[in-house]
């Protein structure tokens, strides 16, 4: 018997496990022909509201749109400063620049990879209007000090929860909140590889503010509250009904999906902790970790060699992210120097993400860690 091929993300096997329910959901939408704003969109929003414990979920076309819509709804204007991490996917900064705002980048914490609260504090100016913490790789940023800083300075917090849907954060008073429900607005993506992913593009915004939610909903629909009456400048950003129907099925399994990822991560931890030159992911004391990615740090300049060795053994491995935002050609106008972000620069040379998804089996995990141990014994 041959071992199943190892995938970085195994969407096919997950689909085959859920096939009957997924196919039925998709067929129901096709039969109804309610492809845009069909009942499944509203039902998915309501079900995700209950899961997250938030008053409002507004679905949209993708996670990048969600970030842009959040900034539009908060009335940010050209020249306003938005603080975010330098160690993230480009979309977080992209929307800031598209709206004519000023991206202020800061280093992450080298342990958790999440935005450094100390760096945020140093970066706040009178022009700062928002902070965008990214809950990177599956665990929450330090939201308690971030919310305290934001409240003290009158700054909005827009959570980028695209990689951490279902993660929980515990405040010092014992209160537990889901990622995306602590700031002014939470934004997420349902890109297929996410912990909660559809079979195309999709996204959503979360907020407990009903008035803000109404504005967000109108912005997603060309600025309309009443058909053909446009009260504000909007965009066309909708989650289609087929994707909503798929997400309704997958939402019922989200906690199980996250537990499967945590089980795989625990195996990696057991087998790789203590190996010379390898640093396993750090768990923040105040957040659960749902492992959108399992990301190692490989020191001593051995990262690329290990990646090549793994690929030669049929094991995919990815670098998230190889080039810091401040070194991207498109953002040279921000005026940062190469050595302005020592933590980010170091991480981009050390990080390596191993296969992580809901369908990893024991044989695959043992094979992956065995290959790594043979190189770092």
NORFEN-V893018 format. One line per field, one symbol per residue. phi: phi as a letter, one per 30 degrees, with the letter a starting at -180 (. if undefined). psi: psi as a letter, one per 40 degrees, with the letter a starting at -180 (. if undefined). burial: # if it has 16 or more other ideal C-beta (glycine too) atoms within 10 Angstrom, else .. A space follows every 50 residues. Layout:
phi->???
psi->???
burial->???
//
This chain:
phi->.cddedcdbcdddddddcedddddddddddddhcdchdedddddeddded ddibdbbcdbdaddeedddeddddidbejdcbdaddcaddeddededddi dcdccbddddddidedddddedcdbdcdcaccdcddikbddddddddddd ddcicdccdccecbdjdbccdddjdcbdejccddbcbbcceeddecbcca caaabbaddddddddeddddbiiccceiccdbdbbcbbdddddddddddd ddceddeddddddddddeeedcdiddjccdedcddcbdbchebccdccci icedddedddddcicdbbccbdbdedcdedcdddidcecdbddeddddcc dacdeaadcdcdddddddddddddcbd
psi->hihihhidhgdddddddeddddddddddddddegdhfidddddddddddd ddfidhhhiadidddddddddddefiiheihhhiiegiidddddddddee ihhhiiiihedeeihhddddddehieeheihghhgheeiiigdddddddd ddefiihhhhedefheiihhideehhiiheedadiihiifideidgiafa iiiiiiiehddddddddddeffehdhhehheihaiggihidddddddddd ddeddddddddddddddddddehehhehhiihhideiihegdihhihhae feddddddddddefhiiihgidhideehdefdeeeiideegddddddded ihhihhaeehiddddddddddddddf.
burial->.....#..##...##.....##..##.##........#.##..##.###. ##.#.###################.#...##########.#######.#. ##########.######.##..##...#################.##.## ....################......################.######. ########...##.#######.##.........##.############## #.##..##.##..##.##..##..#..####..#.#############.. .##..##.##....#######..####...#..#.#...##.###.##.# ##########...##..##.##.....
//
